[in-house]
Amino acid sequence: MFNNSAKIMFFFILMMGTLITVSSNSWLGAWMGLEINLLAFIPLMNNNNLMSTEASLKYFLTQAMASAILLFAIMMSYLNNSPIMQETMVYNDIIITSSLLLKSGAAPFHFWFPNVMEGLSWMNALTLMTWQKIAPLMLISYMNQNNFIILVIIFSTIAGSLGGLNQTSLRKLMAFSSINHLGWMLAAMQASESMWFIYFSFYSFLSVSLIIMFNSFKMYHMNQLFNSFFNCKMLKFMLFLNLLSLGGLPPFIGFLPKWLVIQLLVTKTQYILMTLMTTMTLITLFFYLRLCFAAFMLNYFENNWTINMFNNNNSHKIMLTLSFISTFSLILVSLVYLFL
C-alpha cells in the first residue's frame, strides 16, 4: 500500500478527511470532509493494474453521485424557512440518509461494494471495510429515521448473508460479510448511541486479524485455502477459528458484540427484527462453516520433509497472537468475571 512517500501523504489526508467530517458542526463541513476523504483514497486504490484502475473508477463514480445527492439535500435543508419548501422537507432527511448509506455500501445501495472490493489489494480492501465506514456511519447516527433505517437493516442482513453463499472469491466473501455486519451496526445504532462504535471496533479487529493472514499468504480465492499452510497447521487452524469468530459463533469473541446488540434489541421490544437478523447471520455462519469443513477434511498431499516455518518467522507469531486474542478472549473475559 505504501510504495512511496506520496501514498503515505494521501493516507494521512484520508484520515484527516474522516476527522474533519466527524468533528464538523455543519453539514457543509461534513460534506467537505467526505470529499477530502474520497479524493485521497482514489490514488491509494490504484496499483498500476487494470483491476485496481477499474475498481477506483467505479468507486469514484459511485461516491461522486452520493456526494452530489448529499450536497443537493443539504442545500434543500438550508431552504427550510421558505413556505414553498415546507412540504418537501419531510423527504429531505431520507435523501440525506440514503446518500450516506450509498457511501457506506449498505443494502439496497450495495451494488458497487463487492465489485470494487474484487479489484483492490487486501490492505486497500481493509481500509474500505473499516476506516471508510466511520464518517458516513457517524453522520447517519445524527439522523432520526427509525422506520427507514429498519428497512435498510433488513435489506443489509439479507443481502449480506444470501450474497455470500455462491462466492468463491475471498474478497467478495469479505464484502458481503461486511454488508451483513453493517446491518448489525445500524441496528446497534438504533438501540443505543454508542453501541454501534463498540460493534465496529470488534468488527475492525477481527477483519485486521483475518486480512493480515490473507495478505501474508497472498490468498484471493477459496481453492488457495485448501492447499495452503502445509508448513504450519496451527496457522491454518487459527485462520478458520478467526473466520468462525467473524461469523459470530458463541465461544469466540465475535459473538460478544452480537450478544450485546441482541440484548439491546430485546430491551427495546424489537423481537421480529432481532429474530430476522439472527436467522440471516446463521446463513453467513453456514458458509463460513462450509469453508472450514472443506479445508480441514479435504485430502491433500503433504511432503514428509516439511520444515516448521513457525519457529523462524516473527510475522507468523504476530498472526497467531492476534488470532489467539480474537478466538479465546470471550472465554478469558467470562472466567475473569466469574472469579471477580
DOTORDREN-617907 format. One record per residue: residue in one letter; x, y, z of N, C-alpha, C, O in turn. Coordinates in steps of 0.001 Angstrom, whole numbers, plus 500000, padded with zeros to 6 digits. Example, Ala and Ser with C-alpha at 12.3 -4.5 7.8 and 13.67 -1.06 7.14 Angstrom:
2
A513190494310507800512300495500507800513200496700507800514236496681508465S512850497750507080513670498940507140512900500030507870513409501138508039
// end
This chain:
340
M500836498791500000500000500000500000500869501256500000500589502209499273F501928501256500820502809502427500904504051502197500059505130501927500588N503897502304498739505037502100497848505963503301497811507157503165497543N505414504475498080506220505697498020505688506712499022504674506490499684S506404507838499114506038508859500104504715509529499766504015510002500661A504360509576498467503094510204498069501910509441498659500922510045499076K502012508108498692500905507310499231500776507501500746499671507467501288I501900507700501416501840507996502858501116509327503075500292509455503980M501438510323502224500774511623502325499271511479502090498475512051502835F498872510721501061497451510538500771496735509795501900495565510053502184F497456508871502539496849508137503650496533509070504818495477508957505441F497454509992505110497206510958506192496091511940505814495314512351506676I496006512318504533494911513190504084493579512457504217492573513049504607L493580511153503887492376510337504033491894510328505489490704510488505759M492830510140506413492473510154507837491975511526508254491029511642509033M492617512569507731492215513937508077490797514226507592490027514879508296G490437513741506377489092513951505845488031513350506743486995513968506989T488287512130507240487336511489508157487215512284509459486113512470509976L488354512754509988488329513518511245487609514854511073486931515315511990I487754515484509890487021516735509614485517516471509637484754517246510213T485094515370509007483660515027508971483122514760510372482052515246510739V483870513986511148483408513598512485483319514811513412482401514904514227S484273515740513288484321516889514205483580518121513679483563519155514347S482971518029512503482309519192511902481005519510512636480320518608513117N480671520792512716479405521196513353478376521684512327477350522248512709S478636521475511032477662521823509995477688520754508909478688520058508737W476589520628508181476505519633507118477474519935505986478012519024505359L477688521202505733478599521580504649480041521173504988480782520702504126G480425521365506265481754520942506709481916519426506648482978518916506290A480835518709507007480868517246506937481019516779505486481764515842505202W480302517445504569480412517109503142481835517356502635482372516566501858M482435518451503080483803518778502665484783517694503139485671517290502388G484621517228504378485477516155504895485327514873504106486314514185503844L484086514538503717483843513343502903484522513442501543485049512455501030E484505514647500957485144514843499650486670514712499754487302514104498890I487254515279500802488710515163501004489084513691501174490074513218500616N488274512978501955488498511552502177488434510771500866489272509904500616L487454511073500042487286510383498755488468510644497830489024509709497254L488855511908497685489919512262496749491283511745497199492182511577496375A491445511491498500492708510925498985492749509410498818493825508828498681F491566508762498829491541507301498734491736506814497298492246505714497089I491337507617496303491456507197494899492916506878494520493150505820493936P493914507738494821495306507375494473495814506140495222496645505397494702L495314505922496444495737504739497205495222503454496574495870502411496662M494051503528495933493449502331495341494204501856494106494253500659493823N494788502790493379495368502465492083496745501823492244497685502467492708N496860500541491857498130499800491955498733499489490591499449498499490438N498448500324489605499003500187488248498633498861487584499451498269486881N497406498398487805496892497269487027495438497542486671494804498427487246L494911496769485712493575497058485177492484496879486223491523497648486254M492623495868487079491590495593488083491448496743489064490336497178489365S492595497245489572492528498336490547492078499642489895491396500445490532T492450499864488632492016501068487924490502501055487734489828502066487933E489979499887487345488525499761487185487808499960488524486775500627488591A488369499371489593487755499495490921487758500948491386486769501422491946S488876501664491155488945503062491587487969503930490808487393504864491366L487774503632489515486813504403488707485383504149489185484596505087489310K485043502874489453483708502551489974483465503239491317482394503790491568Y484478503192492163484356503813493490484161505318493362483313505902494037F484949505942492493484858507392492327483484507809491809482894508759492323L482964507104490789481668507477490204480536507310491212479648508157491300T480569506220491970479518505975492971479564507017494084478541507583494471Q480769507256494589480908508213495689480599509647495230480039510438495989A480967509973493989480664511310493464479154511503493343478635512579493640M478450510454492906476992510539492822476379510715494212475474511528494398A476881509945495191476378510058496565476661511446497137475823512009497842S477838511999496837478195513334497323477308514405496694476917515363497362A476989514242495399476119515212494721474714515186495331474108516236495547I474201513982495606472869513865496237472887514474497634471951515170498029L473967514205498382474099514756499734474142516279499700473467516936500494L474925516841498795475030518302498695473691518915498311473311519959498840F472973518271497391471638518739496995470692518757498197469956519723498398A470714517677499002469831517591500169470219518617501233469352519167501913I471524518876501378471985519894502341471485521279501922471010522052502754M471594521584500632471109522875500127469600523001500312469093524079500622M468890521897500120467439521911500345467110522182501818466149522885502132S467921521613502712467650521795504139467887523232504577467266523696505534Y468791523956503880469017525371504201467870526257503744467791527419504141L466969525717502904465822526480502424464555526184503214463450526506502777N464723525569504378463539525109505105462683526247505652461549526011506068N463195527467505659462388528604506132461400529085505081460445529799505386S461643528682503833460747529108502757459435528330502841459458527109502989P458268529028502747456978528309502859456749527322501718456020526344501884I457362527568500563457186526663499420457857525312499701457395524269499238M458958525351500470459763524152500690459272523291501853459805522205502081Q458259523763502592457835523027503789457353521611503469457597520687504244E456678521436502346456130520122502001457226519113501631457094517917501890T458297519608501028459363518696500594460334518344501723461133517420501571M460284519048502835461245518820503915461068517456504582461982516948505232V459870516866504413459616515545505006460582514510504416461060513616505115Y460856514654503110461689513680502422463182514018502453464016513209502049N463505515204502931464891515657502858465826514803503717466934514470503296D465369514450504929466193513624505822466414512237505238467483511648505400I465384511713504548465523510398503916466555510455502792467325509512502605I466573511571502038467554511729500946468968511787501519469878511152500988I469156512545502599470483512643503239470935511270503736472072510859503503T470027510559504427470366509225504950470694508252503818471623507452503936S469934508318502723470171507422501585471540507655500962472243506704500619S471920508930500815473229509228500218474363508731501111475387508267500608L474194508823502420475222508331503348475281506803503358476354506214503488L474110506170503217474078504699503125474728504224501832475379503179501807L474551504992500755475222504669499492476738504778499646477480503962499100K477197505781500387478638505938500626479210504786501453480338504352501220S478438504297502408478952503223503284478753501830502687479371500874503154G477896501694501659477720500401500998476679499510501633476772498286501537A475669500112502293474592499316502897473564498951501832473343499710500889A472935497784501986471870497384501048470643498263501304470426498658502450P469837498586500300469901498162498898470815499031498017470684499032496793F471735499764498646472666500619497881474053499978497790475058500681497687H474104498644497830475379497934497926475918497463496579476913496739496534F475270497866495472475602497296494156477069497474493787477610496652493047W477726498512494275479111498813493891480138498115494782481278497909494366F479749497755495988480725497374497008481496496079496689482727496097496734P480821494949496367481590493724496054482481493870494823483589493334494793N482000494600493797482796494772492572484047495602492815485106495315492257V483926496627493644485095497452493972486081496644494820487291496717494608M485563495879495777486431495050496642487248494048495827488404493769496147E486631493509494764487285492483493952488547493003493270489460492226492990G488609494309492997489760494859492292490843495433493181491845495939492676L490666495368494507491611496015495424492603495011496010492348493807496046S493737495535496464494651494718497263494038494539498656493081495229499009W494591493616499440493986493324500747494043494519501692493097494758502444M495144495273501663495258496414502576494258497519502222493674498141503109N494065497758500909493058498733500490491652498249500811490785499037501190A491432496943500656490126496366500992489839496534502484488707496819502874L490857496358503309490697496550504752490325497995505070489459498247505908T490981498943504401490652500366504604489211500645504202488494501366504896L488788500072503077487429500298502595486391499695503537485314500262503721M486712498547504134485760497866505016485673498508506396484644498403507064T486738499168506826486764499674508208486782501205508256485775501820508606W487899501819507913488055503267508104487055504080507281486537505090507757Q486779503643506045485902504399505157484445504385505604483628505135505072K484112503539506576482736503485507075482503504421508265481357504698508620I483576504905508878483426505682510121482636506969509875481658507233510574A483053507778508881482417509085508644480946508961508246480110509636508846P480583508111507242479148508001506916478304507494508076477196507985508295L478818506509508829478046505973509956477861507011511054476806507071511684M478877507822511282478763508883512283477687509891511892476924510355512739L477630510227510593476613511173510124475223510546510148474239511225510442I475136509239509837473836508556509891473301508550511325472093508635511544S474215508448512305473777508418513709473148509740514148472432509788515148Y473419510819513393472800512112513715471356512193513220470571513005513711M471011511348512246469682511412511637468679510630512488469041509712513224N467420511020512367466363510349513133465356509739512159464242510234511986Q465787508647511532464956507990510517464775506515510890465286505626510210N464048506272511967463968504914512513463352503908511548463918502840511319N462182504247510976461481503283510107462295502981508852462379501829508428F462891504005508263463688503819507056464940502985507348465307502108506566I465587503270508479466801502531508846466491501059509129467296500182508815I465327500791509723464945499392509989464806498615508683465201497451508614L464250499244507647464172498617506324465567498327505775465809497255505220V466484499285505930467865499118505454468555497990506215469306497215505622I468309497890507524468888496808508341468443495447507806469252494530507667I467146495325507507466606494055506988467245493725505642467680492596505415F467301494725504744467905494504503419469379494115503540469848493214502844S470107494800504431471557494556504558471847493167505092472729492476504582T471110492750506120471367491417506678471002490318505682471679489293505606I469919490536504912469514489520503920470508489489502752470964488420502348A470840490679502211471762490734501062473153490230501438473792489534500649G473628490576502637474963490152503074475066488655503283476116488065503027S473980488023503751474033486578504011473795485764502739474522484808502470L472783486137501959472477485363500744473498485621499638473790484728498843G474040486832499584475006487164498538476310486403498662476978486156497657G476688486023499881477955485323500074477898483824499851478927483151499889L476692483289499614476542481824499519477256481230498312477833480148498412N477227481916497175477786481324495951479098481963495525479445481938494345Q479837482539496481481087483232496146482295482296496324482366481526497281T483225482383495391484498481676495542485650482642495780486732482229496198S485427483919495517486454484936495760486411485377497222485348485732497731L487551485356497892487595485733499310487287487203499513486697487576500527R487681488052498556487401489483498698485905489768498604485380490604499339K485222489069497695483767489249497607483074488662498833482067489195499299L483617487566499351483078486970500574483175487949501738482226488107502506M484322488603501863484502489609502918483607490828502677483153491463503629A483354491154501410482479492301501083481047492016501537480421492867502168F480528490838501225479158490505501643479071490339503156478050490661503764S480147489836503759480198489770505222480138491169505823479482491389506840S480834492117505181480840493499505651479448494127505549479046494890506427I478707493805504473477342494326504313476448493788505428475634494521505990N476605492499505745475834491900506836476155492551508177475254492858508958H477448492761508438477856493404509694477391494853509753477108495374510832L477311495508508588476820496887508544475364496955508998474956497907509663G474584495936508632473204495856509122473150495771510637472302496400511270W474060494988511221474126494881512685474554496206513324474048496587514379M475499496909512667475923498212513201474772499217513203474606499976514159L473980499221512131472833500132512058471789499773513110471145500654513680A471622498455513367470693498030514420471195498470515796470414498905516642A472516498350516008473112498817517270472931500320517426472714500817518531M473021501047516303472829502497516307471404502871516715471187503850517427Q470427502066516246469027502320516613468777502044518090467967502719518724A469469501057518634469236500653520020469966501540521018469443501825522095S471181501980520663471993502780521595472923503693520801473357503343519704E473223504857521356474039505839520631475480505377520447476086505627519405S476026504708521447477446504344521394477698502885521034478838502503520769M476639502057521020476836500619520813477382500306519423478134499348519248W476998501128518423477476500825517066478988500946516969479622500217516206F479574501866517740481030502034517686481741500869518381482827500469517963I481136500328519433481696499137520090481682497957519108482666497231518974Y480540497784518424480436496712517427481457496916516312482107495967515875F481592498154515858482535498483514790483973498176515208484768497706514393S484308498438516462485667498173516963485968496676516935487048496267516508F485019495859517390485210494402517357485339493906515918486202493085515606Y484470494418515050484495494002513647485823494377512986486381493601512210S486322495576513302487590496031512721488743495147513174489605494787512371F488764494795514462489842493951514986489845492573514319490897492060513940L488659491985514181488563490664513550488953490729512077489598489817511560S488556491822511392488915491979509979490419492139509813491005491583508885V491044492893510707492500493089510641493220491757510819494137491443510060S492813490973511817493499489705512082493329488715510922494235487929510647L492175488746510240491962487871509085492748488340507860493408487549507186I492662489638507590493234490160506341494755490183506395495401490095505351I495346490300507582496808490174507697497238488781507229498252488631506547M496458487768507602496763486401507153496588486258505647497465485728504965F495464486725505130495210486622503684496292487346502889496749486854501857N496696488512503374497695489309502666499082488660502740499830488686501763S499425488083503888500749487471504052500944486286503116502034486079502582F499875485506502921499975484307502091499389484507500693499244483546499937K499047485774500344498533486124499007497358485240498610497349484644497533M496380485165499486495184484363499220494069485260498691493742486284499291Y493493484860497563492412485642496971491206484772496607490116485293496374H491396483449496558490297482561496170490225481374497119491181481044497820M489055480747497114488785479693498082489704478480497929490128477888498922N490010478111496673490835476909496484492256477081497024492946476094497278Q492695478336497201494016478562497799494021478190499273495061477811499811L492867478294499936492791477928501355493002476429501548493571475997502550F492536475636500574492615474185500722494057473679500570494416472641501126N494874474414499818496226473943499503497318474714500229498489474632499858S496946475457501254497935476295501946498248475749503333497623474801503809F499229476371503960499629476056505341500112474620505508499814473974506513F500864474116504516501463472796504686502480472826505826502665471829506524N503137473967506013504251474024506947503822474316508386504570474048509326C502628474859508553502199475187509914500694474973510045499890475809509631K500335473833510632498913473516510795498235474466511784497031474707511701M499022475002512720498450475903513716497896477165513054496837477657513444L498613477692512048498134478883511340496823478599510630495908479422510645K496736477425510005495503477061509306494349476959510300493244477431510031F494610476351511426493587476196512467493112477564512958491911477796513098M494063478472513219493723479794513725492975480630512690492084481406513038L493338480471511420492659481222510362491168480895510345490333481795510248F490836479614510440489433479237510351488688479523511650487480479758511625L489381479506512775488731479951514016488426481443513942487406481897514461N489320482217513287489050483640513058487815483847512194486996484724512466L487690483036511155486515483120510281485229482852511064484234483559510904L485263481826511906484089481498512716483799482601513735482640482874514049S484850483229514243484669484344515167484009485524514460483141486183515033L484415485793513222483802486871512439482335486564512155481506487471512085G482019485277511992480630484890511771479767484972513015478540484985512916G480389485029514187479637485181515436479304483878516127478261483781516773L480159482870516012479934481600516706480193481800518204481205482402518564P479309481316519089479342481711520501480638481598521288480900482518522061P481488480563521177482639480562522089483663481648521789484554481883522605F483566482312520652484603483245520214484195484698520472483031484997520740I485181485587520384484964486994520746484001487694519776483381488691520146G483866487192518545482938487799517593481484487684518008480628488406517497F481201486774518937479825486626519431479452487739520402478275488074520529L480440488322521094480162489306522145479401490538521640478379490886522231P479856491223520562479081492389520105477679492023519627476735492789519822K477541490847518996476201490406518559475305490151519773474116490469519759W475881489587520795475159489324522038474639490639522638473483490730523050L475511491652522678475123492952523230474003493594522415473068494162522979V474100493501521079473068494095520209471743493350520377470685493978520431I471792492008520462470563491220520666469905491608521984468684491751522064Q470731491778523019470193492157524331469520493525524272468449493719524847L470157494484523569469572495820523437468268495794522644467305496475522996L468243495000521566467024494922520753465878494287521537464719494668521369V466201493320522390465161492692523220464608493698524225463400493748524458T465495494503524822465012495523525773464173496597525082463308497209525708K464431496828523780463626497794523002462382497142522403461642497790521663T462140495843522719460999495043522244460935494940520713459848494893520137Q462091494905520066462121494716518612462426493239518308463482492894517779Y461466492392518662461685490943518591461768490435517152462598489582516838I460906490962516278460867490477514895462185490805514188462759489961513500L462657492051514370463923492470513762465084491618514272465936491186513496M465107491381515583466184490590516192466177489148515667467234488583515385T464999488564515538464882487188515030465365487091513587466095486169513226L464946488057512767465348488059511358466863488206511213467489487502510420M467452489132511990468903489359511919469671488123512364470667487751511742T469214487488513435469895486288513935469819485148512917470794484426512709T468646484993512284468474483938511271469400484161510083470032483225509593M469475485414509624470339485717508481471821485531508820472616485126507972T472177485830510061473565485634510483473921484149510525475071483780510285L472954483308510825473200481864510796473531481395509382474277480432509203I472973482080508369473307481723506984474763482084506688475473481313506042T475214483259507160476627483623506969477532482624507698478590482244507196L477099482211508876477873481222509627477917479888508891478897479149508985F476849479588508159476807478348507377477901478348506313478616477356506173F478049479459505547479076479383504510480489479490505067481436479039504423Y480651480076506249481961480019506914482277478585507353483389478093507162L481281477932507940481471476544508385481739475617507211482566474710507303R481031475850506094481247475044504893482678475183504397483307474213503974L483176476411504458484558476701504054485545475970504967486500475357504492C485309476038506273486218475421507247486210473899507125487264473265507157F485022473317506986484930471855506866485662471364505626486393470375505677A485460472064504509486107471647503266487627471730503385488340470848502906A488120472796504026489565472990504136490197471978505090491315471523504849F489503471622506165490078470700507146489964469234506725490825468419507058M488907468905505999488632467498505724489001467060504315488948465869504007L489373467997503456489770467630502107491127466926502145492057467407502793N491239465808501465492515465096501408493459465819500449493084466134499320Y494656466075500894495635466715500018497013466159500346497232465585501412F497946466344499397499283465778499575500064466584500606499799467765500829E501025465923501222501910466610502165503255465888502158503319464666502298N504311466650501996505646466060501995506053465638503408505629466243504393N506863464613503493507320464151504808508449465008505359508728464961506557W509104465790504504510253466570504962509921468061505083510776468910504832T508679468378505468508293469783505618509077470430506757509392469791507761I509375471677506579510124472436507580509137473246508406508186473810507864N509353473304509680508476474089510540508875475562510452509833475999511090M508121476318509651508449477734509445508044478594510629508555479701510798F507125478090511452506569478903512534507634479376513518507579480506514003N508592478521513807509611478871514797510565479956514301511221480626515099N510638480127512983511625481048512428511028482325511851511756483139511282N509728482515511986509081483633511314508292484459512321507322483976512905N508714485719512525508050486581513505506646486976513074505757487135513910S506445487137511755505110487536511289504075486468511622502921486787511906H504489485186511586503580484110511950503208484208513430502066483949513810K504172484581514253503892484715515688502910485847515959502038485732516820I503063486960515205502129488082515352500727487651514950499750487966515630M500634486919513826499328486445513360498687485509514368497485485590514624L499494484615514942498959483684515935498492484419517191497490484038517796T499214485468517584498819486258518764497474486937518531496585486874519381L497324487594517367496051488237517028494921487216516976493820487472517464S495199486062516384494182485025516270493793484477517636492621484203517895F494788484321518509494505483822519861493599484794520612492666484379521301I493884486106520471493057487116521148491624487073520623490669487072521400S491481487037519285490139487068518706489371485775518957488141485765518909T490082484694519221489417483400519399489027483155520853487902482741521134F489943483405521767489727482969523152489442484102524143489324483854525343S489332485346523651489116486465524580487814486345525354487766486652526546L486745485895524676485444485798525349485494484817526506484903485064527557I486195483710526322486321482707527390487115483290528562486747483099529721L488215484008528252489036484600529311488270485672530083488343485740531310V487527486518529338486722487570529989485663486942530893485435487419532004S485022485881530424483996485197531223484590484607532499483974484681533562L485791484018532399486440483448533580486796484532534600486597484358535803V487324485649534103487654486764535000486415487272535707486436487542536908Y485308487402534935484039487880535508483524486936536577483004487374537603L483672485617536334483201484629537299483998484706538608483424484650539696F485335484836538490486166484827539696486108486145540454486385486182541653L485747487235539763485627488516540461484251488688541055483972489712541679
// end
